Amino acid sequence: MTQGKMPSKQKASQGKQNKQQWKHDTLEGLTKGSRVWFKASPVSWQLGTLTSVNTSLTTECIVALDATSGPGSGELVTTQITECVPANPSILDAVPDLTSLSYLNEPSILHDLHQRYGQDLIYTHAGPVLIAVNPFKRVPLYAADQMQHYKARANLEQMEGFTPHVFLTADKAYKAMCQHGQSQSLVISGESGAGKTETTKVAMQYLAGLAGGTGVEGQVLQTNPLLEAFGNARTLRNNNSSRFGKLIEIYFSKSQNISGALIQTYLLEKSRVTHQLHSERNYHVFYQLCKGVSAEEAEQYRLPADPMHDFNYLNQSGCSSIEGVDDATDFATLKAAMTAVGINHQQQTEVFEVLAGILWLGNIQFRAPTDDSVSVKPGAAVANAAALLQMSEPALMSALTSRNIVARGETIVTQLKMDGAVDARDALAKATYAGMPSIFAF
């Protein structure tokens, strides 16, 4: 069955109907003295009072903007009525659920969130959706007594006395699973810096506290330092930005206790391994390794005296540290987390050797004896990279300077030019790093 194009007259009629419906939903009933939001610019709204109005969409109106001396005591603005939307009464300021607003429009939503944010109420409901606004500071919302408050909910339906919180959202999902015997999902989304990583950790901590008792919950929580070390980095907008997607499945036993977890990662930003913008960083784990190892470990991993300066994959952005973050301490936390999830000392050593090998790959240089081929400059970079990645130097050199093409059962070896060799080196570093999460049996 195919759907034909809508006749132009029908389109015009529908457009007019939609326009009138919009008028009915937002402007009908507005009279002199009505409180409205005036669109002062494409990105801002100002609260004011209508001093004259005609509900015709083609008619101008006059809005008295609010000022410090009181509502409607500021500048008079003459504008089209279409540039105004109704405002909610002040009694609805900072309501915990946006669906309680009389008028649900853009400025009213932003105003409500702003009012709550000013009181450190960073969570707001929009029906079943929880909106979280990053406070960019520590807020006293996650103490043990607050967790206990939400755990005390008698059943899924009990909502009175429970304000919006990620604890409440996680609690509803858990109780729905227990009550209905069906799997539940928490979808955490938002732009960079919105707080997705922290919200995920808080939700997991609540579930661990709610359904723990088997000891497995501790291992589940210890995956967070691992995921952040290998998948997070400093960006221009966020000091701990997650540069990959993840699906975390938490399994529960018949007794409704946590019995295991499966963590899948995808869409890793591989380009960050070899290139970073100015003032950004590579993945946290590289800095943790270089700053947190002992002198003996530094020798074992063949690290130079000044890794932040000597490694090309770390020195190009001009940023090697984050204010308030101790990479050396985080390295100790990382090793403890690896031990907790079952990665033994030997396996940890192998992981760190691969990381150091990736860094040495970035220092490998090439020379062009002819216009049609390049060779690897001998030195510490290629020797250390080969040793750490457990390859022979000739094999590594060949892999970086030539390409094998199989055609009709025959293998044809072609020599790479300078650009191709550099790309091959970086591609090897990115592919090696991208494959590392697969070694973790979460």
C-alpha positions in Angstrom: 0.0 0.0 0.0 1.4 3.4 -1.0 0.7 6.8 0.3 0.2 9.6 -2.2 1.3 13.2 -1.7 -1.1 15.4 0.2 -2.8 18.0 -2.1 -1.6 21.6 -1.6 -5.0 22.8 -0.6 -5.3 20.0 2.0 -1.8 21.0 3.3 -2.8 24.6 3.6 -6.0 23.6 5.4 -4.2 21.4 7.9 -1.6 24.1 8.5 -4.3 26.6 9.3 -5.9 24.0 11.6 -2.7 23.4 13.4 -2.1 27.2 13.7 -5.5 27.7 15.2 -5.0 24.7 17.6 -1.7 26.2 18.7 -3.6 29.5 19.3 -6.2 27.7 21.4 -3.7 25.8 23.5 -1.4 28.7 24.3 -3.1 32.1 23.8 -6.8 31.8 24.4 -7.8 33.4 27.6 -4.9 35.8 27.8 -6.1 39.3 28.8 -4.7 42.4 30.1 -2.7 41.6 33.3 -1.9 38.0 32.2 1.6 36.8 33.0 3.6 35.8 29.9 7.1 34.9 28.7 8.4 37.2 26.0 11.0 35.8 23.6 13.7 38.5 24.0 16.2 36.7 21.7 16.6 33.4 20.0 18.1 31.9 23.2 16.4 33.8 26.0 13.0 34.6 27.5 11.9 37.3 29.9 8.9 37.3 32.3 6.4 40.1 32.0 2.8 41.2 32.2 0.5 41.9 29.2 -0.8 45.5 29.4 -2.8 45.3 26.2 -3.7 42.3 24.0 -5.8 41.1 21.1 -5.9 37.4 20.6 -5.6 37.8 16.8 -2.3 36.3 15.7 -1.6 39.3 13.5 -2.0 41.8 16.2 0.7 43.4 18.3 0.7 43.4 22.1 2.5 45.4 24.8 4.4 43.5 27.5 5.7 45.2 30.7 8.8 43.2 31.6 9.6 42.4 35.2 12.2 44.4 37.0 13.9 44.4 40.5 11.1 46.7 41.7 8.4 44.1 41.0 6.5 42.2 38.3 5.6 44.3 35.3 7.5 47.3 36.5 10.2 47.3 33.9 10.5 48.2 30.2 7.5 48.2 28.0 8.0 46.1 24.9 5.7 46.2 21.8 5.8 42.8 20.0 3.8 40.3 18.1 1.5 38.1 20.3 3.2 35.1 18.7 6.4 36.1 20.5 4.7 35.4 23.9 3.6 32.3 25.7 1.6 32.0 28.9 3.5 31.9 32.2 2.5 29.7 35.2 1.4 31.3 38.5 4.1 31.7 41.0 2.5 29.1 43.2 3.8 26.5 40.7 7.4 27.7 41.0 9.9 24.8 41.5 7.3 22.0 41.3 8.9 18.5 41.4 7.0 17.2 38.4 6.8 19.3 35.2 3.5 17.6 34.3 2.0 19.6 37.2 2.5 22.9 35.3 -0.6 24.6 33.9 1.4 25.6 30.8 4.1 23.2 29.6 6.2 25.4 27.2 9.9 25.9 26.8 10.4 29.0 29.1 8.2 27.4 31.8 10.2 24.2 31.8 13.5 26.1 32.0 12.2 28.4 34.7 11.1 25.5 36.8 14.4 23.7 36.4 16.3 26.9 37.3 14.2 27.5 40.4 14.9 24.0 41.6 18.6 24.2 40.6 19.0 27.3 42.8 17.9 25.2 45.8 20.3 22.3 45.0 17.3 20.3 43.8 19.0 18.9 40.7 16.4 16.2 40.0 13.0 16.9 38.4 10.3 14.6 37.1 8.7 14.9 33.7 6.2 12.1 34.2 8.2 8.9 34.0 11.4 10.7 32.9 13.9 12.0 35.5 15.7 15.2 34.5 19.1 15.6 36.1 20.9 19.0 35.9 24.7 18.7 36.6 25.4 20.8 39.8 29.2 20.9 39.0 29.8 20.7 42.8 29.3 18.2 45.6 25.7 18.1 46.8 24.5 16.3 49.9 22.0 14.0 48.1 23.6 10.5 48.3 24.3 9.8 52.0 23.4 6.4 53.5 20.3 7.8 55.3 18.9 9.1 52.1 19.5 5.8 50.4 17.7 4.1 53.3 14.8 6.5 52.9 14.1 5.4 49.3 14.8 1.7 50.1 12.0 1.9 52.7 9.3 2.4 50.0 6.7 -0.2 50.8 5.6 -0.9 47.2 5.9 0.3 43.6 2.9 2.6 43.9 4.0 4.5 47.0 5.2 8.0 45.9 4.1 10.4 48.7 7.0 11.8 50.6 9.6 10.8 47.9 11.1 13.6 45.9 12.6 13.1 42.5 16.0 11.3 42.7 18.0 8.8 40.8 17.6 6.6 43.9 13.8 6.7 43.3 14.1 5.9 39.6 16.4 2.9 40.3 14.1 1.8 43.1 11.0 1.9 40.9 12.8 -0.2 38.3 13.9 -2.8 40.9 10.5 -3.0 42.5 8.8 -3.3 39.1 11.2 -6.2 38.3 10.3 -7.9 41.5 6.6 -7.3 41.3 6.1 -8.2 37.6 8.9 -10.6 37.1 10.1 -8.7 34.0 13.5 -7.1 33.1 13.7 -3.3 33.4 15.8 -0.7 31.7 17.3 2.6 32.8 18.3 4.7 29.8 20.7 7.4 30.8 21.4 10.0 28.0 22.5 13.5 27.6 25.1 15.8 26.1 28.8 15.8 27.1 29.1 17.0 30.7 25.5 16.4 31.6 26.5 13.9 34.3 25.8 10.5 32.6 28.9 8.8 34.1 28.1 10.0 37.7 24.4 9.2 37.4 25.2 5.6 36.2 27.5 5.1 39.2 24.9 6.4 41.6 22.2 4.1 40.2 24.6 1.1 40.4 25.5 2.0 44.0 21.8 2.2 45.0 21.0 -1.2 43.4 24.1 -2.7 45.1 22.9 -1.4 48.4 19.3 -2.5 47.7 19.9 -6.0 46.4 23.4 -6.8 47.7 24.5 -9.4 50.2 26.1 -11.9 47.9 29.5 -10.1 47.5 29.0 -9.9 43.8 27.8 -6.4 44.1 31.2 -5.2 45.1 32.7 -6.6 41.9 30.0 -4.9 39.9 30.8 -1.5 41.5 34.6 -2.1 40.9 34.0 -2.1 37.2 33.4 1.7 37.3 37.1 2.7 37.9 38.0 0.3 35.0 35.5 1.7 32.6 36.5 5.3 33.4 40.2 4.7 33.1 40.0 3.0 29.7 37.0 4.9 28.3 37.0 8.4 29.7 39.1 11.4 29.0 39.3 15.2 29.5 37.6 17.2 26.8 37.1 20.9 26.5 33.7 20.6 28.1 34.2 17.8 30.7 37.1 16.6 32.7 35.8 13.0 32.8 34.0 12.6 29.5 32.9 9.1 28.5 34.2 8.5 25.0 32.3 5.3 24.3 28.9 3.8 24.8 28.2 1.1 27.3 25.4 -1.4 28.0 25.4 -2.7 31.6 23.3 -5.7 32.4 22.9 -6.6 36.0 21.5 -10.0 36.8 19.4 -10.9 39.8 18.8 -14.3 41.4 15.4 -15.8 42.4 16.0 -14.3 45.8 16.2 -10.9 44.1 19.9 -10.4 45.0 22.6 -9.3 42.5 24.1 -12.4 41.0 26.3 -11.1 38.2 26.8 -8.4 35.5 27.7 -8.1 31.8 29.2 -4.9 30.5 29.5 -4.3 26.8 31.3 -1.3 25.3 30.9 0.1 21.8 31.7 3.1 19.6 35.0 3.9 21.3 36.5 7.1 20.1 39.7 5.5 18.7 41.1 8.7 17.2 41.8 10.1 20.7 44.5 7.5 21.2 46.7 9.2 18.6 45.4 12.8 18.4 43.9 15.2 20.9 42.7 18.8 20.6 44.6 21.5 22.5 43.8 21.4 26.2 42.3 17.9 26.0 43.9 14.6 27.1 44.3 11.1 25.9 42.5 8.4 27.9 43.0 8.6 31.6 44.8 5.2 31.9 47.8 6.4 30.0 48.5 9.2 32.5 47.7 7.0 35.4 50.2 4.5 34.2 53.0 7.0 33.6 52.4 8.8 36.9 51.5 5.9 39.2 54.2 3.3 38.5 57.1 2.6 40.9 60.7 3.0 39.7 60.9 -0.7 39.2 57.7 -0.8 37.2 58.8 2.1 35.1 61.9 0.1 34.1 59.8 -3.0 33.4 57.4 -1.0 31.1 60.4 0.8 29.6 58.9 4.2 30.4 61.2 7.3 29.7 62.2 9.7 32.5 59.6 12.3 31.4 56.7 10.4 29.7 54.5 13.5 29.5 57.1 15.2 27.5 58.7 12.3 25.6 55.6 10.4 24.3 54.1 11.9 21.2 50.7 10.6 22.0 50.7 12.5 25.3 52.5 15.8 24.6 50.6 17.3 21.6 47.7 18.9 23.5 49.6 20.9 26.1 47.5 19.3 28.9 48.8 16.4 31.0 47.0 17.0 34.3 43.5 17.8 35.6 42.9 20.1 38.5 41.8 18.2 41.6 42.7 14.8 40.0 45.6 12.7 41.2 46.5 10.3 38.4 48.9 8.3 40.6 46.2 7.7 43.3 43.8 6.7 40.5 46.3 4.2 39.2 46.4 2.5 42.6 42.6 2.5 42.6 42.6 1.0 39.1 44.9 -1.9 40.1 42.7 -2.6 43.1 39.6 -2.7 40.9 41.4 -5.0 38.4 42.2 -7.4 41.3 38.6 -7.2 42.6 37.1 -8.3 39.3 39.5 -11.2 38.9 42.4 -9.8 36.8 45.5 -11.2 38.5 48.9 -9.6 38.8 50.4 -11.2 35.7 47.4 -10.2 33.6 47.7 -6.7 34.9 51.4 -6.6 34.0 50.5 -7.7 30.4 47.8 -5.0 30.1 50.2 -2.3 31.2 52.9 -3.5 28.9 50.5 -3.2 26.0 49.6 0.3 27.0 53.3 1.3 27.2 53.8 -0.4 23.8 51.1 1.8 22.3 52.8 4.9 23.6 56.1 3.8 22.1 54.4 3.2 18.7 53.6 6.9 18.6 57.3 7.7 18.8 58.3 5.6 15.8 59.7 7.8 13.0 60.2 7.0 9.3 62.6 8.0 6.6 62.1 8.0 2.9 65.2 6.7 1.0 63.1 6.9 -2.3 60.0 8.6 -3.4 58.1 5.3 -3.5 59.0 3.7 -0.1 59.9 4.4 3.5 61.8 2.6 6.2 61.6 2.8 10.0 64.3 4.8 11.7 66.0 2.4 14.1 66.1 3.4 17.8 64.5 3.0 21.2 60.9 3.6 20.0 60.7 0.6 17.6 62.8 -1.6 19.9 60.6 -0.9 23.0 57.3 -1.1 21.1 58.3 -4.5 19.6 59.4 -5.8 23.0 56.4 -4.6 24.9 53.9 -5.9 22.2 55.8 -9.2 22.0 56.8 -8.8 18.3 60.1 -9.0 16.5 61.5 -5.7 15.3 61.7 -6.8 11.7 58.0 -8.0 11.8 56.9 -4.6 13.3 58.9 -2.7 10.8 57.5 -4.6 7.9 53.9 -4.2 9.1 54.4 -0.4 9.3 56.0 0.1 5.9 54.3 -2.4 3.6 50.9 -3.7 2.8 50.0 -7.2 1.6 47.3 -7.6 -1.0 45.9 -11.1 -1.8 44.5 -11.5 -5.3 43.6 -14.8 -7.0 45.6 -16.7 -4.4 48.7 -14.7 -4.8 50.1 -12.3 -2.2 51.4 -9.0 -3.5 53.5 -6.8 -1.2 53.4 -3.1 -1.9 55.6 -0.5 -0.2 54.0 2.4 1.6 54.8 6.0 1.2 55.4 8.4 4.2 51.7 9.3 4.7 50.7 5.6 4.4 53.3 4.5 7.0 52.3 7.1 9.5 48.6 6.1 9.0 49.6 2.4 9.4 51.4 3.2 12.7 48.5 5.1 14.1 46.0 2.6 12.9 47.9 -0.2 14.7 47.9 1.9 17.9 44.2 2.5 17.7 43.3 -1.0 16.9 45.4 -2.4 19.7 43.8 -0.1 22.2 40.3 -0.7 20.9 40.8 -4.4 21.4 41.9 -4.1 25.1 38.4 -4.1 26.7 37.8 -7.6 25.4 40.4 -9.0 27.8 38.3 -8.0 30.8 35.9 -10.7 31.7 33.3 -8.5 33.3 
